Amino acid sequence: MTGYVATAEVDVSASPGQVWNALTDPVLIEQYMFGSHVETSWQPGDPIAWKGEYDGRAYVDHGEIIAVEPERRLEVTHFSPLTGQEDKPENYHRLVYEIDDRGDLVHVSLKQDNNGSEDEADHSAKNWQSMLDGLKEVVERG
């Protein structure tokens, strides 16, 4: 991981399979990821796109699937044009989701690297924490 790293984590009362399903099912993702519609094959090397609307502005964030270990780990790159940065590899973030089965609970952690400052990492961490809290709610609600 490079630059400042944003982290978020949550414990979910569910199975690793239920959490994995919520991380990879576009219908469920839309319920907790700020209305984003995700398009991808979930195959390493393939593109991923997040489409939606934020503050009345349409957006299409994009990246690439890096690694997929069902029920354990998901790694993708992510770029948002809303940052105002140029669309080039050094401006992409790497997102790593890890799922840890702890018996009655599943611990989900998310790290986002390549933040430009501590403030940027803190802002990202708050957004990701909100998203993971939403994932927990969607999964536990069933």
OpenMM code with the backbone's topology and positions (N, CA, C; nanometers):
from openmm import Vec3, app, unit

residues = "MET THR GLY TYR VAL ALA THR ALA GLU VAL ASP VAL SER ALA SER PRO GLY GLN VAL TRP ASN ALA LEU THR ASP PRO VAL LEU ILE GLU GLN TYR MET PHE GLY SER HIS VAL GLU THR SER TRP GLN PRO GLY ASP PRO ILE ALA TRP LYS GLY GLU TYR ASP GLY ARG ALA TYR VAL ASP HIS GLY GLU ILE ILE ALA VAL GLU PRO GLU ARG ARG LEU GLU VAL THR HIS PHE SER PRO LEU THR GLY GLN GLU ASP LYS PRO GLU ASN TYR HIS ARG LEU VAL TYR GLU ILE ASP ASP ARG GLY ASP LEU VAL HIS VAL SER LEU LYS GLN ASP ASN ASN GLY SER GLU ASP GLU ALA ASP HIS SER ALA LYS ASN TRP GLN SER MET LEU ASP GLY LEU LYS GLU VAL VAL GLU ARG GLY".split()
positions = [
    Vec3(0.0854, -0.1175, 0.0000),
    Vec3(0.0000, 0.0000, 0.0000),
    Vec3(0.0903, 0.1243, 0.0000),
    Vec3(0.0463, 0.2245, -0.0730),
    Vec3(0.1268, 0.3450, -0.0868),
    Vec3(0.0532, 0.4682, -0.0350),
    Vec3(0.1290, 0.5729, -0.0067),
    Vec3(0.0690, 0.6981, 0.0377),
    Vec3(-0.0015, 0.6814, 0.1702),
    Vec3(-0.0940, 0.7703, 0.1978),
    Vec3(-0.1739, 0.7625, 0.3187),
    Vec3(-0.2845, 0.6592, 0.2970),
    Vec3(-0.3045, 0.5729, 0.3972),
    Vec3(-0.4006, 0.4634, 0.3847),
    Vec3(-0.5242, 0.4916, 0.4700),
    Vec3(-0.6405, 0.4833, 0.4065),
    Vec3(-0.7685, 0.4948, 0.4763),
    Vec3(-0.8136, 0.3544, 0.5143),
    Vec3(-0.8634, 0.3384, 0.6357),
    Vec3(-0.9108, 0.2075, 0.6782),
    Vec3(-1.0501, 0.2190, 0.7386),
    Vec3(-1.1255, 0.1110, 0.7234),
    Vec3(-1.2586, 0.0998, 0.7825),
    Vec3(-1.2800, -0.0475, 0.8129),
    Vec3(-1.3617, -0.0756, 0.9143),
    Vec3(-1.3887, -0.2151, 0.9482),
    Vec3(-1.5212, -0.2266, 1.0226),
    Vec3(-1.5768, -0.3475, 1.0132),
    Vec3(-1.7052, -0.3720, 1.0779),
    Vec3(-1.7174, -0.5222, 1.1053),
    Vec3(-1.7911, -0.5568, 1.2111),
    Vec3(-1.8232, -0.6964, 1.2402),
    Vec3(-1.9674, -0.7205, 1.1996),
    Vec3(-1.9893, -0.8292, 1.1264),
    Vec3(-2.1218, -0.8611, 1.0732),
    Vec3(-2.1665, -0.9966, 1.1285),
    Vec3(-2.2889, -1.0032, 1.1780),
    Vec3(-2.3458, -1.1298, 1.2235),
    Vec3(-2.3992, -1.2041, 1.1017),
    Vec3(-2.3097, -1.2805, 1.0384),
    Vec3(-2.3439, -1.3517, 0.9148),
    Vec3(-2.2330, -1.4506, 0.8837),
    Vec3(-2.2509, -1.5235, 0.7761),
    Vec3(-2.1465, -1.6151, 0.7299),
    Vec3(-2.0563, -1.5420, 0.6295),
    Vec3(-1.9346, -1.5931, 0.6084),
    Vec3(-1.8494, -1.5332, 0.5058),
    Vec3(-1.9165, -1.5319, 0.3683),
    Vec3(-1.9954, -1.6340, 0.3392),
    Vec3(-2.0655, -1.6401, 0.2112),
    Vec3(-2.1668, -1.5281, 0.1953),
    Vec3(-2.2384, -1.4978, 0.3028),
    Vec3(-2.3364, -1.3886, 0.2971),
    Vec3(-2.2671, -1.2540, 0.2768),
    Vec3(-2.1549, -1.2338, 0.3449),
    Vec3(-2.0800, -1.1096, 0.3301),
    Vec3(-2.0226, -1.0998, 0.1886),
    Vec3(-1.9664, -1.2102, 0.1398),
    Vec3(-1.9103, -1.2109, 0.0041),
    Vec3(-2.0181, -1.1776, -0.0990),
    Vec3(-2.1346, -1.2357, -0.0815),
    Vec3(-2.2461, -1.2091, -0.1722),
    Vec3(-2.2795, -1.0601, -0.1735),
    Vec3(-2.2796, -0.9976, -0.0548),
    Vec3(-2.3105, -0.8545, -0.0471),
    Vec3(-2.2015, -0.7703, -0.1132),
    Vec3(-2.0770, -0.8178, -0.1095),
    Vec3(-1.9678, -0.7438, -0.1726),
    Vec3(-1.9672, -0.7561, -0.3250),
    Vec3(-2.0332, -0.8600, -0.3776),
    Vec3(-2.0216, -0.8871, -0.5214),
    Vec3(-2.1534, -0.8886, -0.5984),
    Vec3(-2.2653, -0.8747, -0.5307),
    Vec3(-2.3958, -0.8744, -0.5979),
    Vec3(-2.4371, -0.7295, -0.6246),
    Vec3(-2.4432, -0.6880, -0.7533),
    Vec3(-2.4761, -0.5491, -0.7851),
    Vec3(-2.6063, -0.4981, -0.7229),
    Vec3(-2.7053, -0.5840, -0.7078),
    Vec3(-2.8327, -0.5427, -0.6488),
    Vec3(-2.8127, -0.5048, -0.5018),
    Vec3(-2.7322, -0.5849, -0.4302),
    Vec3(-2.7060, -0.5554, -0.2891),
    Vec3(-2.6119, -0.4361, -0.2748),
    Vec3(-2.5103, -0.4282, -0.3602),
    Vec3(-2.4148, -0.3171, -0.3546),
    Vec3(-2.4878, -0.1834, -0.3656),
    Vec3(-2.5837, -0.1779, -0.4556),
    Vec3(-2.6589, -0.0540, -0.4776),
    Vec3(-2.7318, -0.0086, -0.3509),
    Vec3(-2.7675, -0.1051, -0.2639),
    Vec3(-2.8410, -0.0730, -0.1415),
    Vec3(-2.7549, -0.0063, -0.0347),
    Vec3(-2.6241, -0.0345, -0.0353),
    Vec3(-2.5397, 0.0219, 0.0711),
    Vec3(-2.4265, 0.1110, 0.0200),
    Vec3(-2.3985, 0.1123, -0.1089),
    Vec3(-2.2875, 0.1922, -0.1607),
    Vec3(-2.3399, 0.3175, -0.2291),
    Vec3(-2.4164, 0.3951, -0.1549),
    Vec3(-2.4614, 0.5263, -0.1999),
    Vec3(-2.5335, 0.5218, -0.3350),
    Vec3(-2.6036, 0.4097, -0.3610),
    Vec3(-2.6803, 0.3973, -0.4841),
    Vec3(-2.5991, 0.3612, -0.6073),
    Vec3(-2.4711, 0.3301, -0.5902),
    Vec3(-2.3855, 0.2957, -0.7048),
    Vec3(-2.4288, 0.1652, -0.7696),
    Vec3(-2.4366, 0.1681, -0.9016),
    Vec3(-2.4602, 0.0461, -0.9786),
    Vec3(-2.3246, -0.0021, -1.0279),
    Vec3(-2.2882, -0.1261, -0.9920),
    Vec3(-2.1573, -0.1814, -1.0269),
    Vec3(-2.1694, -0.2754, -1.1457),
    Vec3(-2.0747, -0.2591, -1.2393),
    Vec3(-2.0680, -0.3483, -1.3557),
    Vec3(-1.9281, -0.4074, -1.3633),
    Vec3(-1.9203, -0.5404, -1.3559),
    Vec3(-1.7941, -0.6125, -1.3697),
    Vec3(-1.8218, -0.7609, -1.3819),
    Vec3(-1.7211, -0.8357, -1.4236),
    Vec3(-1.7303, -0.9822, -1.4289),
    Vec3(-1.6741, -1.0460, -1.3023),
    Vec3(-1.6065, -0.9656, -1.2184),
    Vec3(-1.5369, -1.0120, -1.0986),
    Vec3(-1.4214, -1.1060, -1.1327),
    Vec3(-1.3655, -1.0934, -1.2523),
    Vec3(-1.2499, -1.1736, -1.2922),
    Vec3(-1.1251, -1.0863, -1.2908),
    Vec3(-1.0140, -1.1341, -1.2310),
    Vec3(-0.8910, -1.0554, -1.2287),
    Vec3(-0.8506, -1.0091, -1.3695),
    Vec3(-0.8126, -0.8823, -1.3785),
    Vec3(-0.7739, -0.8226, -1.5056),
    Vec3(-0.8882, -0.7549, -1.5785),
    Vec3(-1.0123, -0.7832, -1.5373),
    Vec3(-1.1282, -0.7238, -1.6032),
    Vec3(-1.1626, -0.5885, -1.5404),
    Vec3(-1.2306, -0.5032, -1.6169),
    Vec3(-1.2682, -0.3717, -1.5650),
    Vec3(-1.3833, -0.3802, -1.4643),
    Vec3(-1.3920, -0.2739, -1.3835),
    Vec3(-1.5054, -0.2561, -1.2934),
    Vec3(-1.5470, -0.1092, -1.3042),
    Vec3(-1.6776, -0.0865, -1.3017),
    Vec3(-1.7295, 0.0510, -1.3070),
    Vec3(-1.8379, 0.0667, -1.2021),
    Vec3(-1.8356, 0.1828, -1.1365),
    Vec3(-1.9384, 0.2207, -1.0390),
    Vec3(-2.0097, 0.3407, -1.0987),
    Vec3(-2.1397, 0.3303, -1.1192),
    Vec3(-2.2153, 0.4392, -1.1820),
    Vec3(-2.3231, 0.4881, -1.0864),
    Vec3(-2.3423, 0.6189, -1.0842),
    Vec3(-2.4448, 0.6728, -0.9974),
    Vec3(-2.4540, 0.8234, -1.0067),
    Vec3(-2.5095, 0.8809, -0.9011),
    Vec3(-2.5255, 1.0260, -0.8949),
    Vec3(-2.4844, 1.0711, -0.7554),
    Vec3(-2.4055, 1.1786, -0.7493),
    Vec3(-2.3606, 1.2334, -0.6219),
    Vec3(-2.3805, 1.3841, -0.6254),
    Vec3(-2.4523, 1.4374, -0.5277),
    Vec3(-2.4830, 1.5804, -0.5222),
    Vec3(-2.5401, 1.6310, -0.6550),
    Vec3(-2.6290, 1.5495, -0.7147),
    Vec3(-2.6944, 1.5905, -0.8390),
    Vec3(-2.6093, 1.5756, -0.9645),
    Vec3(-2.4886, 1.5215, -0.9504),
    Vec3(-2.4009, 1.5030, -1.0661),
    Vec3(-2.3810, 1.3548, -1.0946),
    Vec3(-2.4018, 1.3165, -1.2201),
    Vec3(-2.3777, 1.1769, -1.2591),
    Vec3(-2.2279, 1.1500, -1.2564),
    Vec3(-2.1913, 1.0286, -1.2190),
    Vec3(-2.0497, 0.9910, -1.2199),
    Vec3(-2.0341, 0.8478, -1.2684),
    Vec3(-1.9154, 0.8182, -1.3191),
    Vec3(-1.8742, 0.6823, -1.3509),
    Vec3(-1.7316, 0.6670, -1.2984),
    Vec3(-1.7174, 0.6015, -1.1839),
    Vec3(-1.5865, 0.5668, -1.1312),
    Vec3(-1.5456, 0.4357, -1.1973),
    Vec3(-1.4166, 0.4118, -1.2077),
    Vec3(-1.3743, 0.2880, -1.2727),
    Vec3(-1.2410, 0.2389, -1.2187),
    Vec3(-1.2103, 0.1146, -1.2528),
    Vec3(-1.0862, 0.0525, -1.2105),
    Vec3(-1.0744, -0.0853, -1.2708),
    Vec3(-0.9986, -0.1687, -1.2030),
    Vec3(-0.9720, -0.3040, -1.2519),
    Vec3(-0.9773, -0.4012, -1.1352),
    Vec3(-1.0241, -0.5220, -1.1628),
    Vec3(-1.0227, -0.6287, -1.0629),
    Vec3(-0.8791, -0.6815, -1.0543),
    Vec3(-0.8215, -0.6798, -0.9358),
    Vec3(-0.6839, -0.7272, -0.9170),
    Vec3(-0.6818, -0.8713, -0.8667),
    Vec3(-0.7571, -0.8987, -0.7590),
    Vec3(-0.7562, -1.0324, -0.6989),
    Vec3(-0.8936, -1.0657, -0.6436),
    Vec3(-0.9307, -1.1921, -0.6584),
    Vec3(-1.0589, -1.2409, -0.6092),
    Vec3(-1.0353, -1.3734, -0.5380),
    Vec3(-1.0570, -1.3747, -0.4074),
    Vec3(-1.0515, -1.4975, -0.3280),
    Vec3(-1.1861, -1.5085, -0.2586),
    Vec3(-1.2831, -1.5785, -0.3205),
    Vec3(-1.4193, -1.5841, -0.2656),
    Vec3(-1.4229, -1.6104, -0.1144),
    Vec3(-1.5053, -1.5283, -0.0493),
    Vec3(-1.5297, -1.5363, 0.0950),
    Vec3(-1.4074, -1.5011, 0.1790),
    Vec3(-1.3000, -1.4462, 0.1144),
    Vec3(-1.1793, -1.4114, 0.1907),
    Vec3(-1.1240, -1.2734, 0.1572),
    Vec3(-1.1089, -1.2432, 0.0259),
    Vec3(-1.0378, -1.1208, -0.0111),
    Vec3(-1.0785, -1.0747, -0.1503),
    Vec3(-1.0930, -0.9433, -0.1632),
    Vec3(-1.1237, -0.8807, -0.2919),
    Vec3(-1.0355, -0.7575, -0.3038),
    Vec3(-0.9670, -0.7451, -0.4162),
    Vec3(-0.8786, -0.6311, -0.4378),
    Vec3(-0.9084, -0.5707, -0.5752),
    Vec3(-0.9294, -0.4397, -0.5771),
    Vec3(-0.9603, -0.3684, -0.7010),
    Vec3(-0.8864, -0.2340, -0.7008),
    Vec3(-0.8701, -0.1776, -0.8199),
    Vec3(-0.8253, -0.0388, -0.8262),
    Vec3(-0.9488, 0.0471, -0.8456),
    Vec3(-0.9359, 0.1768, -0.8110),
    Vec3(-1.0507, 0.2672, -0.8164),
    Vec3(-1.0040, 0.4070, -0.8526),
    Vec3(-1.0736, 0.4670, -0.9481),
    Vec3(-1.0490, 0.6067, -0.9841),
    Vec3(-1.1832, 0.6770, -0.9964),
    Vec3(-1.1912, 0.7970, -0.9381),
    Vec3(-1.3120, 0.8770, -0.9495),
    Vec3(-1.2802, 1.0097, -1.0180),
    Vec3(-1.3443, 1.0370, -1.1327),
    Vec3(-1.3265, 1.1659, -1.1983),
    Vec3(-1.3704, 1.2831, -1.1098),
    Vec3(-1.4553, 1.2572, -1.0102),
    Vec3(-1.5021, 1.3637, -0.9217),
    Vec3(-1.3894, 1.4244, -0.8384),
    Vec3(-1.2740, 1.3551, -0.8333),
    Vec3(-1.1608, 1.4096, -0.7587),
    Vec3(-1.0995, 1.5295, -0.8308),
    Vec3(-1.1250, 1.5391, -0.9621),
    Vec3(-1.0651, 1.6456, -1.0401),
    Vec3(-0.9236, 1.6121, -1.0855),
    Vec3(-0.8741, 1.4957, -1.0455),
    Vec3(-0.7399, 1.4550, -1.0853),
    Vec3(-0.7411, 1.3956, -1.2258),
    Vec3(-0.6235, 1.3934, -1.2864),
    Vec3(-0.6082, 1.3338, -1.4187),
    Vec3(-0.6230, 1.1822, -1.4078),
    Vec3(-0.6877, 1.1214, -1.5078),
    Vec3(-0.7085, 0.9766, -1.5101),
    Vec3(-0.5799, 0.9088, -1.5572),
    Vec3(-0.4913, 0.8831, -1.4606),
    Vec3(-0.3666, 0.8127, -1.4898),
    Vec3(-0.3342, 0.7230, -1.3711),
    Vec3(-0.2605, 0.6152, -1.3940),
    Vec3(-0.2406, 0.5125, -1.2906),
    Vec3(-0.1977, 0.5651, -1.1538),
    Vec3(-0.1132, 0.6672, -1.1487),
    Vec3(-0.0667, 0.7150, -1.0181),
    Vec3(-0.1766, 0.7839, -0.9374),
    Vec3(-0.2926, 0.8111, -0.9996),
    Vec3(-0.4043, 0.8717, -0.9281),
    Vec3(-0.5109, 0.7702, -0.8870),
    Vec3(-0.4859, 0.6426, -0.9114),
    Vec3(-0.5802, 0.5378, -0.8738),
    Vec3(-0.5539, 0.4942, -0.7297),
    Vec3(-0.6602, 0.4545, -0.6630),
    Vec3(-0.6504, 0.3950, -0.5305),
    Vec3(-0.6571, 0.2431, -0.5471),
    Vec3(-0.5998, 0.1734, -0.4525),
    Vec3(-0.6158, 0.0284, -0.4450),
    Vec3(-0.7058, 0.0024, -0.3248),
    Vec3(-0.8141, -0.0710, -0.3475),
    Vec3(-0.9074, -0.1073, -0.2401),
    Vec3(-0.8892, -0.2556, -0.2097),
    Vec3(-0.8668, -0.2876, -0.0838),
    Vec3(-0.8515, -0.4270, -0.0432),
    Vec3(-0.9543, -0.4571, 0.0658),
    Vec3(-1.0476, -0.5451, 0.0326),
    Vec3(-1.1473, -0.5927, 0.1285),
    Vec3(-1.0987, -0.7279, 0.1809),
    Vec3(-1.1002, -0.7447, 0.3132),
    Vec3(-1.0641, -0.8737, 0.3709),
    Vec3(-1.1771, -0.9204, 0.4616),
    Vec3(-1.2083, -1.0488, 0.4492),
    Vec3(-1.3164, -1.1108, 0.5263),
    Vec3(-1.2525, -1.2146, 0.6191),
    Vec3(-1.2763, -1.1996, 0.7492),
    Vec3(-1.2182, -1.2886, 0.8488),
    Vec3(-1.3316, -1.3541, 0.9280),
    Vec3(-1.3457, -1.4847, 0.9110),
    Vec3(-1.4498, -1.5596, 0.9808),
    Vec3(-1.4079, -1.5773, 1.1264),
    Vec3(-1.4868, -1.5201, 1.2169),
    Vec3(-1.4555, -1.5287, 1.3595),
    Vec3(-1.5634, -1.6053, 1.4354),
    Vec3(-1.6216, -1.7041, 1.3685),
    Vec3(-1.7231, -1.7867, 1.4334),
    Vec3(-1.8603, -1.7254, 1.4215),
    Vec3(-1.9053, -1.6574, 1.5271),
    Vec3(-2.0377, -1.5956, 1.5257),
    Vec3(-2.0408, -1.4683, 1.4419),
    Vec3(-1.9235, -1.4108, 1.4185),
    Vec3(-1.9138, -1.2848, 1.3447),
    Vec3(-1.8169, -1.2987, 1.2276),
    Vec3(-1.8368, -1.2123, 1.1307),
    Vec3(-1.7413, -1.1996, 1.0216),
    Vec3(-1.6861, -1.0579, 1.0300),
    Vec3(-1.5533, -1.0488, 1.0411),
    Vec3(-1.4874, -0.9178, 1.0459),
    Vec3(-1.4523, -0.8775, 0.9026),
    Vec3(-1.5002, -0.7598, 0.8623),
    Vec3(-1.4726, -0.7080, 0.7285),
    Vec3(-1.3860, -0.5840, 0.7440),
    Vec3(-1.2721, -0.5841, 0.6756),
    Vec3(-1.1874, -0.4657, 0.6776),
    Vec3(-1.1658, -0.4175, 0.5346),
    Vec3(-1.1473, -0.2884, 0.5224),
    Vec3(-1.1252, -0.2262, 0.3920),
    Vec3(-1.0111, -0.1267, 0.4064),
    Vec3(-0.9163, -0.1360, 0.3162),
    Vec3(-0.8061, -0.0398, 0.3112),
    Vec3(-0.8038, 0.0242, 0.1737),
    Vec3(-0.7838, 0.1554, 0.1714),
    Vec3(-0.7706, 0.2301, 0.0463),
    Vec3(-0.6389, 0.3062, 0.0530),
    Vec3(-0.5496, 0.2764, -0.0390),
    Vec3(-0.4197, 0.3427, -0.0369),
    Vec3(-0.4155, 0.4638, -0.1296),
    Vec3(-0.2990, 0.5235, -0.1383),
    Vec3(-0.2688, 0.6313, -0.2330),
    Vec3(-0.3497, 0.7588, -0.2098),
    Vec3(-0.3852, 0.7844, -0.0845),
    Vec3(-0.4474, 0.9125, -0.0511),
    Vec3(-0.3362, 1.0171, -0.0439),
    Vec3(-0.3648, 1.1380, -0.0889),
    Vec3(-0.2639, 1.2415, -0.0997),
    Vec3(-0.2234, 1.3082, 0.0298),
    Vec3(-0.3045, 1.2921, 0.1350),
    Vec3(-0.2750, 1.3562, 0.2632),
    Vec3(-0.3483, 1.2810, 0.3737),
    Vec3(-0.3127, 1.3137, 0.4960),
    Vec3(-0.3810, 1.2526, 0.6091),
    Vec3(-0.5286, 1.2932, 0.6108),
    Vec3(-0.5568, 1.4205, 0.5774),
    Vec3(-0.6956, 1.4675, 0.5717),
    Vec3(-0.7760, 1.3912, 0.4665),
    Vec3(-0.7143, 1.3697, 0.3497),
    Vec3(-0.7820, 1.2946, 0.2431),
    Vec3(-0.8090, 1.1516, 0.2895),
    Vec3(-0.7123, 1.0902, 0.3558),
    Vec3(-0.7302, 0.9534, 0.4062),
    Vec3(-0.8414, 0.9495, 0.5115),
    Vec3(-0.8459, 1.0494, 0.6002),
    Vec3(-0.9512, 1.0545, 0.7019),
    Vec3(-1.0888, 1.0679, 0.6376),
    Vec3(-1.0999, 1.1546, 0.5363),
    Vec3(-1.2268, 1.1739, 0.4646),
    Vec3(-1.2697, 1.0423, 0.3984),
    Vec3(-1.1758, 0.9766, 0.3309),
    Vec3(-1.2063, 0.8488, 0.2657),
    Vec3(-1.2475, 0.7439, 0.3680),
    Vec3(-1.1760, 0.7395, 0.4808),
    Vec3(-1.2074, 0.6407, 0.5843),
    Vec3(-1.3506, 0.6583, 0.6345),
    Vec3(-1.3945, 0.7826, 0.6525),
    Vec3(-1.5321, 0.8078, 0.6975),
    Vec3(-1.6334, 0.7601, 0.5940),
    Vec3(-1.6059, 0.7854, 0.4657),
    Vec3(-1.6960, 0.7375, 0.3602),
    Vec3(-1.7013, 0.5849, 0.3575),
    Vec3(-1.5851, 0.5204, 0.3655),
    Vec3(-1.5820, 0.3736, 0.3615),
    Vec3(-1.6466, 0.3143, 0.4858),
    Vec3(-1.6294, 0.3807, 0.6023),
    Vec3(-1.6940, 0.3297, 0.7237),
    Vec3(-1.8454, 0.3342, 0.7089),
    Vec3(-1.8958, 0.4419, 0.6519),
    Vec3(-2.0396, 0.4546, 0.6277),
    Vec3(-2.0870, 0.3437, 0.5338),
    Vec3(-2.0083, 0.3157, 0.4312),
    Vec3(-2.0439, 0.2105, 0.3360),
    Vec3(-2.0436, 0.0738, 0.4046),
    Vec3(-1.9398, 0.0447, 0.4842),
    Vec3(-1.9354, -0.0849, 0.5528),
    Vec3(-2.0472, -0.0981, 0.6558),
    Vec3(-2.0819, 0.0104, 0.7239),
    Vec3(-2.1953, 0.0067, 0.8163),
    Vec3(-2.3236, -0.0269, 0.7403),
    Vec3(-2.3377, 0.0264, 0.6195),
    Vec3(-2.4522, -0.0048, 0.5346),
    Vec3(-2.4519, -0.1492, 0.4899),
    Vec3(-2.3349, -0.2026, 0.4571),
    Vec3(-2.3219, -0.3435, 0.4185),
    Vec3(-2.3691, -0.4301, 0.5351),
    Vec3(-2.3227, -0.3997, 0.6558),
    Vec3(-2.3635, -0.4749, 0.7751),
    Vec3(-2.5156, -0.4762, 0.7879),
    Vec3(-2.5756, -0.3581, 0.7713),
    Vec3(-2.7203, -0.3474, 0.7838),
    Vec3(-2.7936, -0.4319, 0.6785),
    Vec3(-2.7466, -0.4251, 0.5547),
    Vec3(-2.8093, -0.5010, 0.4458),
    Vec3(-2.7960, -0.6513, 0.4700),
    Vec3(-2.6774, -0.6961, 0.5091),
    Vec3(-2.6545, -0.8395, 0.5302),
    Vec3(-2.7350, -0.8910, 0.6495),
    Vec3(-2.7313, -0.8176, 0.7598),
    Vec3(-2.8011, -0.8649, 0.8800),
    Vec3(-2.9524, -0.8585, 0.8655),
    Vec3(-3.0003, -0.7673, 0.7829),
    Vec3(-3.1445, -0.7575, 0.7569),
    Vec3(-3.1907, -0.8745, 0.6714),
    Vec3(-3.0980, -0.9252, 0.5877),
    Vec3(-3.1304, -1.0399, 0.5028),
    Vec3(-3.2059, -0.9940, 0.3834),
] * unit.nanometer
topology = app.Topology()
chain = topology.addChain("A")
for resn in residues:
    res = topology.addResidue(resn, chain)
    for name in ("N", "CA", "C"):
        topology.addAtom(name, app.Element.getBySymbol(name[0]), res)
